[in-house]
């Protein structure tokens, strides 16, 4: 053993102490970053005043030259919504809906992730992580919180109860905006698994529509510890051969069944006439963002132009869901959080087709998969395609009502589907 001179020994001890302190500080920093912190939505009044001023100063385009939505959201539809937005809509009510729920943030990979976390009062509730899409937000899921966490109050059974975790995708709502590249569905799926681990859930399921579908599917591919299975309502079921025909603009293959042919026709129309918004966000999100960030009317028109809103914007039903105010809750959230560009970049980050089974690597998923097909979806996935795409398909059901925003449009039916889909995994 070597003996150090006193001065050297002191320096060595100081170095060890400094190293320990540095490690402690680093550990404290990690602990602080990993902490789950309470959150409440707050927007300064000056931002609300600025929004109303911009609405009042709108310069409108001339009326469309057709009688349908083939040129985009119709002028009369948007004018009425904007009139209500500027004169009658109250953001404080939307904020109160959020702040009545347990909300939190936690830092994952450098971003603060906002999420709603509602625990059921029923014992042995199954944890369920639900992911929204674009142009949606956590507002999509508010109506299903009651039926899923307290099923007995909505005609269900206590043994079908869920604990709910509803995060905001990075770049959406109150989650942080990525400042670098790489936040694609695979990365988000990894972040969601980390979130569930931090919440100390050792077994859980995941659900998603729109972007929630590829994110949930990525989770199933990655198979993190504790994930039991997924439910999706916009599945990637398009076979590679059919996808190739769609990409080339060719006619439908002759061997398709009636349901497969209907799905092909819907997809053909989607890709040829209704998906320009996705192409723009997938290639030039920054360019379109300048207008959407500066004009609330431009933002509203862009969000309402999504094919999933087609039925809503063309309907005059006063009882339709989501309501006018609920749609404005969602649009206003995008405006107040300045997330037009940051949310659009998810399209740029994703380099694969959302509906092509091969592109989404569905055959690599071994965990159980459940699917519900809603009639108003942008395309109705045939069961034959679904079974080719997902080798462990445990549940497939076609329902009579609902569309792209199924949880928003038909919360009771959607909740019943979630209960049925995951019943065998409890």
LINVEN-V806936 format. One record per pair of residues at least 6 apart in sequence whose ideal C-beta (glycine too) atoms are under 7 Angstrom apart, sorted by the first residue. I is the first residue (numbers start at 1). GAP is how many residues later the second one is. If there is no record, write none. Layout:
i:I gap:GAP
i:I gap:GAP
This chain:
i:4 gap:8
i:33 gap:74
i:34 gap:72
i:34 gap:164
i:35 gap:71
i:36 gap:68
i:36 gap:70
i:36 gap:162
i:37 gap:67
i:37 gap:68
i:37 gap:69
i:38 gap:66
i:39 gap:64
i:39 gap:65
i:39 gap:66
i:39 gap:75
i:39 gap:135
i:40 gap:59
i:40 gap:63
i:41 gap:54
i:41 gap:57
i:41 gap:58
i:41 gap:133
i:43 gap:48
i:43 gap:52
i:43 gap:293
i:47 gap:289
i:48 gap:43
i:51 gap:245
i:51 gap:284
i:52 gap:34
i:54 gap:242
i:55 gap:27
i:55 gap:30
i:55 gap:31
i:55 gap:241
i:56 gap:30
i:58 gap:24
i:58 gap:239
i:60 gap:15
i:63 gap:12
i:64 gap:7
i:64 gap:8
i:64 gap:10
i:64 gap:11
i:69 gap:241
i:69 gap:244
i:69 gap:245
i:72 gap:233
i:73 gap:228
i:73 gap:231
i:73 gap:232
i:73 gap:240
i:77 gap:236
i:78 gap:222
i:78 gap:223
i:81 gap:219
i:81 gap:243
i:82 gap:215
i:82 gap:218
i:84 gap:240
i:85 gap:243
i:89 gap:236
i:89 gap:239
i:91 gap:241
i:94 gap:235
i:94 gap:238
i:97 gap:45
i:101 gap:15
i:101 gap:17
i:102 gap:14
i:102 gap:15
i:102 gap:16
i:103 gap:11
i:103 gap:13
i:104 gap:11
i:104 gap:13
i:105 gap:7
i:105 gap:8
i:105 gap:9
i:106 gap:7
i:106 gap:89
i:106 gap:92
i:108 gap:83
i:108 gap:86
i:108 gap:87
i:109 gap:82
i:111 gap:59
i:111 gap:64
i:111 gap:65
i:111 gap:67
i:112 gap:63
i:112 gap:64
i:113 gap:54
i:113 gap:57
i:113 gap:62
i:113 gap:78
i:113 gap:82
i:114 gap:53
i:114 gap:54
i:114 gap:59
i:114 gap:60
i:114 gap:61
i:115 gap:50
i:115 gap:51
i:115 gap:52
i:115 gap:53
i:115 gap:80
i:116 gap:22
i:116 gap:50
i:117 gap:48
i:117 gap:82
i:118 gap:27
i:118 gap:31
i:118 gap:46
i:119 gap:44
i:120 gap:29
i:120 gap:30
i:120 gap:41
i:120 gap:42
i:120 gap:43
i:121 gap:29
i:122 gap:36
i:122 gap:39
i:125 gap:36
i:125 gap:37
i:125 gap:38
i:126 gap:36
i:126 gap:79
i:126 gap:296
i:126 gap:300
i:127 gap:35
i:127 gap:36
i:127 gap:38
i:127 gap:69
i:127 gap:74
i:127 gap:77
i:128 gap:20
i:128 gap:34
i:128 gap:35
i:128 gap:36
i:128 gap:76
i:128 gap:77
i:128 gap:79
i:129 gap:36
i:129 gap:63
i:129 gap:67
i:129 gap:75
i:129 gap:77
i:130 gap:11
i:130 gap:34
i:130 gap:36
i:130 gap:77
i:130 gap:78
i:130 gap:82
i:131 gap:36
i:131 gap:38
i:131 gap:77
i:131 gap:80
i:131 gap:81
i:131 gap:84
i:131 gap:85
i:132 gap:6
i:132 gap:8
i:132 gap:9
i:132 gap:37
i:132 gap:80
i:133 gap:76
i:133 gap:77
i:133 gap:78
i:133 gap:79
i:134 gap:76
i:134 gap:77
i:134 gap:209
i:134 gap:212
i:135 gap:168
i:135 gap:171
i:136 gap:74
i:136 gap:194
i:136 gap:269
i:137 gap:31
i:137 gap:35
i:137 gap:36
i:137 gap:193
i:137 gap:196
i:138 gap:28
i:138 gap:30
i:138 gap:35
i:139 gap:187
i:139 gap:190
i:139 gap:191
i:139 gap:194
i:140 gap:265
i:140 gap:267
i:140 gap:268
i:141 gap:25
i:141 gap:266
i:143 gap:264
i:143 gap:265
i:143 gap:268
i:144 gap:263
i:144 gap:267
i:144 gap:270
i:144 gap:271
i:145 gap:19
i:146 gap:7
i:146 gap:8
i:147 gap:7
i:147 gap:9
i:147 gap:264
i:147 gap:265
i:147 gap:268
i:148 gap:14
i:148 gap:16
i:148 gap:267
i:148 gap:270
i:149 gap:12
i:149 gap:13
i:149 gap:15
i:151 gap:6
i:151 gap:7
i:151 gap:9
i:151 gap:10
i:151 gap:268
i:152 gap:6
i:154 gap:258
i:154 gap:261
i:156 gap:263
i:160 gap:259
i:160 gap:263
i:165 gap:30
i:165 gap:31
i:165 gap:34
i:167 gap:25
i:167 gap:28
i:168 gap:6
i:168 gap:7
i:169 gap:6
i:169 gap:19
i:169 gap:42
i:169 gap:177
i:170 gap:6
i:170 gap:8
i:170 gap:13
i:170 gap:18
i:171 gap:6
i:171 gap:7
i:171 gap:168
i:171 gap:171
i:171 gap:172
i:171 gap:174
i:171 gap:175
i:172 gap:167
i:172 gap:171
i:173 gap:160
i:173 gap:164
i:173 gap:166
i:174 gap:163
i:177 gap:165
i:181 gap:168
i:183 gap:166
i:184 gap:165
i:184 gap:166
i:185 gap:29
i:185 gap:30
i:185 gap:33
i:185 gap:165
i:186 gap:32
i:188 gap:27
i:189 gap:26
i:189 gap:29
i:189 gap:30
i:189 gap:33
i:190 gap:32
i:192 gap:23
i:192 gap:27
i:193 gap:26
i:193 gap:29
i:193 gap:31
i:196 gap:8
i:196 gap:30
i:201 gap:25
i:202 gap:24
i:203 gap:23
i:203 gap:25
i:204 gap:22
i:204 gap:23
i:204 gap:24
i:205 gap:23
i:205 gap:24
i:205 gap:25
i:205 gap:217
i:205 gap:220
i:206 gap:10
i:206 gap:13
i:206 gap:21
i:206 gap:24
i:207 gap:9
i:207 gap:23
i:207 gap:24
i:207 gap:211
i:208 gap:7
i:208 gap:8
i:208 gap:24
i:209 gap:23
i:209 gap:24
i:209 gap:25
i:209 gap:197
i:210 gap:24
i:210 gap:194
i:211 gap:135
i:213 gap:19
i:213 gap:21
i:213 gap:22
i:213 gap:23
i:214 gap:22
i:214 gap:140
i:214 gap:146
i:216 gap:14
i:216 gap:16
i:217 gap:13
i:217 gap:15
i:217 gap:19
i:217 gap:143
i:217 gap:145
i:217 gap:148
i:219 gap:8
i:219 gap:11
i:220 gap:7
i:220 gap:10
i:220 gap:145
i:220 gap:147
i:220 gap:149
i:221 gap:140
i:221 gap:143
i:221 gap:144
i:223 gap:144
i:227 gap:140
i:228 gap:197
i:229 gap:138
i:229 gap:139
i:229 gap:140
i:229 gap:141
i:229 gap:165
i:229 gap:193
i:229 gap:196
i:230 gap:137
i:230 gap:139
i:231 gap:139
i:231 gap:187
i:231 gap:190
i:231 gap:191
i:232 gap:139
i:233 gap:139
i:233 gap:141
i:233 gap:173
i:234 gap:143
i:235 gap:136
i:235 gap:146
i:235 gap:151
i:235 gap:154
i:236 gap:118
i:236 gap:119
i:236 gap:120
i:236 gap:121
i:236 gap:124
i:236 gap:126
i:236 gap:153
i:237 gap:120
i:237 gap:144
i:237 gap:148
i:237 gap:149
i:237 gap:152
i:238 gap:29
i:238 gap:117
i:238 gap:118
i:238 gap:119
i:238 gap:147
i:239 gap:118
i:239 gap:146
i:239 gap:149
i:240 gap:118
i:242 gap:11
i:242 gap:22
i:243 gap:110
i:243 gap:113
i:243 gap:115
i:245 gap:8
i:246 gap:21
i:246 gap:22
i:246 gap:25
i:252 gap:9
i:252 gap:12
i:256 gap:8
i:257 gap:127
i:259 gap:123
i:260 gap:122
i:260 gap:124
i:260 gap:125
i:262 gap:118
i:263 gap:116
i:263 gap:117
i:263 gap:118
i:263 gap:119
i:266 gap:112
i:266 gap:113
i:266 gap:114
i:267 gap:88
i:267 gap:112
i:270 gap:37
i:270 gap:108
i:270 gap:109
i:274 gap:33
i:277 gap:25
i:277 gap:28
i:277 gap:29
i:278 gap:69
i:280 gap:8
i:281 gap:7
i:281 gap:63
i:281 gap:66
i:281 gap:67
i:282 gap:65
i:282 gap:66
i:285 gap:56
i:285 gap:59
i:285 gap:60
i:285 gap:62
i:285 gap:63
i:286 gap:55
i:288 gap:56
i:289 gap:51
i:289 gap:52
i:289 gap:55
i:291 gap:7
i:292 gap:6
i:292 gap:7
i:292 gap:10
i:292 gap:48
i:293 gap:45
i:293 gap:47
i:293 gap:48
i:296 gap:39
i:299 gap:32
i:299 gap:35
i:299 gap:36
i:299 gap:41
i:300 gap:31
i:303 gap:28
i:303 gap:31
i:304 gap:9
i:307 gap:71
i:308 gap:70
i:308 gap:95
i:308 gap:96
i:308 gap:97
i:311 gap:65
i:311 gap:92
i:312 gap:8
i:312 gap:15
i:321 gap:87
i:321 gap:88
i:322 gap:83
i:322 gap:86
i:322 gap:87
i:334 gap:6
i:352 gap:7
i:352 gap:8
i:353 gap:6
i:357 gap:32
i:362 gap:27
i:362 gap:28
i:363 gap:28
i:365 gap:25
i:366 gap:26
i:367 gap:25
i:368 gap:24
i:368 gap:26
i:368 gap:57
i:369 gap:21
i:369 gap:23
i:369 gap:24
i:369 gap:25
i:370 gap:24
i:370 gap:25
i:370 gap:51
i:370 gap:52
i:371 gap:10
i:371 gap:15
i:371 gap:22
i:371 gap:24
i:371 gap:25
i:372 gap:25
i:372 gap:27
i:372 gap:45
i:372 gap:49
i:373 gap:7
i:373 gap:8
i:373 gap:25
i:374 gap:25
i:374 gap:28
i:374 gap:29
i:374 gap:32
i:375 gap:25
i:375 gap:26
i:375 gap:27
i:376 gap:26
i:376 gap:27
i:376 gap:28
i:377 gap:26
i:377 gap:27
i:378 gap:26
i:383 gap:13
i:386 gap:7
i:386 gap:10
i:387 gap:6
i:394 gap:30
i:395 gap:25
i:395 gap:26
i:397 gap:20
i:399 gap:14
i:399 gap:18
i:401 gap:9
i:401 gap:12
i:402 gap:7
i:402 gap:8
i:402 gap:11
i:402 gap:12
i:403 gap:6
i:406 gap:8
i:407 gap:7
